[in-house]
Amino acid sequence: MTACRRVVATLALACALVPGASIAAGLIVLEARGGSYKPGQSIPSDRPVTLREGERLVLIGSDGRSVTLRGAFSGPPMKAAASSSDPKLALAALVATRSARATTVGVTRSGENLSALPDPWLIDVEGPGPRCLMAGAAPVWWRSTATEAGAFTVFPVDRSWRADFRWTVGESRQAVPPLSRFESDNAFIIASSGREYAIKINILPAELDSDLMLVGWMMEKGCVQQADALLRKLSQTQSEPVAPKGT
């Protein structure tokens, strides 16, 4: 074997062994009803999926696009893998998807009427709806204004315990002590200013390895307020001018 052929063979072997070197993009299971799939599981986009009648599978790609498969079904889950797509085009597609959802007649997404978040991973306690939290991350309560002192109480749905929190003037963020084991979906009742409302914290799996995938997952879970904050952050990052080399 010539030196050139040895190099080609070595590179081919490396591509076969290195994770992520395959042409096929990875997909993450968002929801699964029936079958052997579980939320958070990763599967290659070109691996055939078989679903029986009544089974349902929702998958999300690395560009944030999602696909819903319903049984009976057999075939590749997402023919157009997005791993090689232009990040700016993928971001624009997600923004368009978000706008389309917001303007669809009769569709109301939780988070539409909440204040804009300064950081996508804050947990707004001023209104009801779903919230998203990265696996293993410590939650942080947030309020939109900090001009006055205040208080709120957190209960689990069964009201088996309560935790009281107080805001001081100038305080808009507050680290959350270990109220519960944040391992899956957690529903809480917030009591504040004479009213009660529910928030549900969805834990995002660690397998989500791209910001676009995170945005898509949050939109699917209804964490619109947080998805909007992450979209703004990504848009700002992509619009920042690149410094010339050598400066």
C-alpha positions as CSV (number, residue, x, y, z in Angstrom):
1,M,0.0,0.0,0.0
2,T,1.4,3.4,-0.9
3,A,1.8,6.2,1.6
4,C,-1.1,8.1,0.1
5,R,-3.4,5.1,0.3
6,R,-2.3,4.5,3.9
7,V,-3.2,8.0,4.8
8,V,-6.6,7.7,3.1
9,A,-7.3,4.4,4.9
10,T,-6.3,5.9,8.2
11,L,-8.5,8.9,7.8
12,A,-11.4,6.6,6.8
13,L,-10.9,4.5,9.9
14,A,-10.7,7.6,12.1
15,C,-14.0,8.9,10.7
16,A,-15.6,5.5,11.5
17,L,-14.4,5.5,15.1
18,V,-14.7,9.1,16.2
19,P,-18.2,9.9,17.6
20,G,-20.0,12.5,15.5
21,A,-17.9,11.9,12.5
22,S,-20.6,10.0,10.7
23,I,-22.6,11.9,8.0
24,A,-25.8,11.1,9.8
25,A,-27.0,13.7,12.3
26,G,-28.2,12.7,15.7
27,L,-31.8,13.1,16.7
28,I,-33.1,13.3,20.3
29,V,-36.4,11.8,21.4
30,L,-38.7,14.6,22.7
31,E,-41.8,12.5,23.3
32,A,-42.5,8.8,23.0
33,R,-45.8,7.0,23.3
34,G,-45.5,3.3,23.0
35,G,-42.6,1.4,21.6
36,S,-39.1,1.1,23.1
37,Y,-38.0,4.8,22.8
38,K,-37.6,7.0,25.8
39,P,-37.4,10.9,26.0
40,G,-33.8,12.1,25.9
41,Q,-32.6,9.1,23.9
42,S,-30.3,9.8,20.9
43,I,-30.8,8.0,17.6
44,P,-29.1,8.5,14.1
45,S,-31.3,10.3,11.6
46,D,-30.7,7.7,8.9
47,R,-31.6,4.7,11.1
48,P,-35.0,3.3,10.2
49,V,-37.7,3.7,12.8
50,T,-40.6,1.3,13.1
51,L,-43.8,2.3,14.9
52,R,-46.9,0.2,15.3
53,E,-50.4,1.5,15.0
54,G,-51.2,3.9,17.8
55,E,-47.5,4.6,18.7
56,R,-46.1,8.2,18.4
57,L,-42.6,9.6,18.4
58,V,-41.5,13.3,18.4
59,L,-37.9,13.9,17.5
60,I,-35.7,17.0,17.4
61,G,-32.7,17.6,15.2
62,S,-29.5,19.5,15.8
63,D,-30.9,22.6,14.0
64,G,-33.9,22.7,16.3
65,R,-36.4,21.2,13.8
66,S,-38.8,18.7,15.1
67,V,-40.7,15.9,13.4
68,T,-43.7,13.9,14.7
69,L,-44.0,10.3,13.5
70,R,-47.2,8.3,14.0
71,G,-47.7,4.5,13.6
72,A,-47.9,2.6,11.6
73,F,-44.6,3.9,10.3
74,S,-41.4,2.4,9.0
75,G,-38.4,4.4,7.5
76,P,-35.8,7.0,8.2
77,P,-37.2,9.5,10.8
78,M,-35.8,12.6,9.1
79,K,-34.4,12.3,5.6
80,A,-32.8,15.7,5.4
81,A,-30.2,15.7,8.2
82,A,-29.4,19.2,9.3
83,S,-25.9,18.8,10.6
84,S,-24.4,20.5,7.6
85,S,-26.9,23.3,7.2
86,D,-25.9,26.9,7.6
87,P,-26.3,28.0,11.2
88,K,-27.7,31.4,10.2
89,L,-30.3,29.8,7.9
90,A,-31.2,27.3,10.7
91,L,-31.6,30.2,13.2
92,A,-33.7,32.1,10.7
93,A,-35.9,29.1,10.2
94,L,-36.4,28.7,14.0
95,V,-37.3,32.4,14.3
96,A,-39.8,32.0,11.5
97,T,-41.3,29.0,13.2
98,R,-41.6,30.9,16.4
99,S,-43.3,33.8,14.7
100,A,-45.7,31.4,12.9
101,R,-46.7,29.8,16.1
102,A,-47.4,33.2,17.8
103,T,-49.7,34.4,15.0
104,T,-51.6,31.1,14.5
105,V,-55.3,31.8,15.1
106,G,-56.6,30.1,18.2
107,V,-53.2,29.0,19.4
108,T,-52.0,30.4,22.8
109,R,-48.5,29.5,24.0
110,S,-47.6,30.0,27.7
111,G,-45.1,32.8,28.1
112,E,-46.6,35.1,25.5
113,N,-47.6,37.7,28.1
114,L,-44.6,37.4,30.4
115,S,-41.8,39.9,30.5
116,A,-38.7,39.4,28.4
117,L,-36.0,37.5,30.2
118,P,-32.4,38.9,30.5
119,D,-31.1,35.3,30.6
120,P,-32.9,32.2,29.1
121,W,-32.3,30.0,32.2
122,L,-34.1,32.1,34.8
123,I,-37.4,30.8,36.2
124,D,-40.0,33.6,36.1
125,V,-42.3,33.4,39.1
126,E,-44.7,36.2,38.0
127,G,-47.1,34.1,36.0
128,P,-48.3,30.5,35.2
129,G,-47.0,28.1,32.5
130,P,-44.1,25.8,31.7
131,R,-40.5,26.6,32.4
132,C,-37.3,24.8,31.3
133,L,-34.2,24.0,33.2
134,M,-31.0,22.2,32.1
135,A,-30.3,18.9,33.7
136,G,-28.1,19.4,36.8
137,A,-28.5,23.1,36.8
138,A,-29.5,25.1,39.9
139,P,-32.8,27.0,39.3
140,V,-32.9,30.7,39.9
141,W,-36.2,32.5,40.6
142,W,-36.7,35.8,38.7
143,R,-39.0,38.8,38.7
144,S,-39.2,41.6,36.2
145,T,-39.2,44.6,38.6
146,A,-37.1,45.1,41.7
147,T,-38.2,48.5,42.9
148,E,-40.2,47.2,45.8
149,A,-39.9,44.5,48.5
150,G,-42.2,41.5,48.1
151,A,-42.9,37.9,49.0
152,F,-44.1,34.7,47.4
153,T,-44.7,31.1,48.5
154,V,-44.0,27.9,46.7
155,F,-46.0,24.7,47.2
156,P,-45.9,21.3,45.5
157,V,-49.1,20.3,43.9
158,D,-50.1,18.1,46.9
159,R,-49.3,21.0,49.3
160,S,-47.2,18.6,51.4
161,W,-44.8,21.4,52.2
162,R,-44.3,25.1,51.6
163,A,-41.3,27.4,51.1
164,D,-41.5,31.2,51.7
165,F,-39.4,33.6,49.8
166,R,-38.9,37.4,50.2
167,W,-37.6,39.9,47.7
168,T,-35.6,42.8,49.0
169,V,-35.6,46.2,47.1
170,G,-33.2,45.9,44.2
171,E,-33.3,42.1,44.1
172,S,-34.6,40.4,40.9
173,R,-32.9,37.0,41.1
174,Q,-32.9,34.5,43.9
175,A,-31.1,31.1,44.0
176,V,-33.5,28.3,44.8
177,P,-32.6,26.0,47.7
178,P,-33.1,22.2,47.2
179,L,-37.0,22.3,47.4
180,S,-37.3,19.1,45.5
181,R,-35.3,16.7,43.4
182,F,-35.4,18.3,39.9
183,E,-35.1,15.1,37.9
184,S,-38.0,15.1,35.5
185,D,-41.1,17.3,35.4
186,N,-41.9,19.3,38.5
187,A,-45.2,21.2,39.1
188,F,-45.4,23.9,41.7
189,I,-48.0,26.3,42.9
190,I,-46.9,29.9,43.3
191,A,-48.8,32.1,45.8
192,S,-48.1,35.8,45.3
193,S,-50.0,39.1,45.8
194,G,-53.2,37.3,46.7
195,R,-53.3,34.9,43.7
196,E,-52.2,31.4,43.0
197,Y,-50.9,29.9,39.7
198,A,-49.0,26.8,38.6
199,I,-45.6,26.5,36.9
200,K,-44.2,23.3,35.6
201,I,-40.5,22.9,35.3
202,N,-39.3,20.6,32.5
203,I,-35.8,19.2,32.8
204,L,-34.0,19.3,29.4
205,P,-31.8,16.3,28.8
206,A,-28.1,16.6,28.8
207,E,-28.0,15.1,25.3
208,L,-29.1,18.4,23.7
209,D,-25.8,19.4,22.3
210,S,-26.6,22.6,20.3
211,D,-28.3,25.9,21.1
212,L,-30.6,25.5,18.2
213,M,-31.7,22.1,19.5
214,L,-32.3,23.7,22.9
215,V,-34.5,26.4,21.3
216,G,-36.5,23.8,19.5
217,W,-37.0,21.7,22.6
218,M,-38.1,24.7,24.7
219,M,-40.6,25.7,22.1
220,E,-42.0,22.2,22.0
221,K,-42.3,22.2,25.8
222,G,-44.1,25.6,25.7
223,C,-41.2,27.5,27.4
224,V,-41.7,30.4,24.9
225,Q,-40.4,33.1,27.2
226,Q,-37.1,31.3,27.6
227,A,-36.9,30.2,24.0
228,D,-37.3,33.9,23.0
229,A,-34.5,34.9,25.3
230,L,-32.2,32.2,23.8
231,L,-33.2,33.3,20.2
232,R,-32.3,36.9,21.0
233,K,-28.9,35.8,22.5
234,L,-28.1,33.6,19.4
235,S,-29.2,36.4,17.0
236,Q,-26.9,38.9,18.8
237,T,-24.0,36.5,18.7
238,Q,-24.4,35.8,15.0
239,S,-24.7,39.5,14.2
240,E,-21.6,40.5,16.0
241,P,-18.8,41.6,13.6
242,V,-15.8,39.3,13.4
243,A,-12.5,41.0,14.3
244,P,-9.9,40.9,11.5
245,K,-7.1,38.4,11.9
246,G,-4.0,39.9,13.6
247,T,-6.0,42.6,15.5
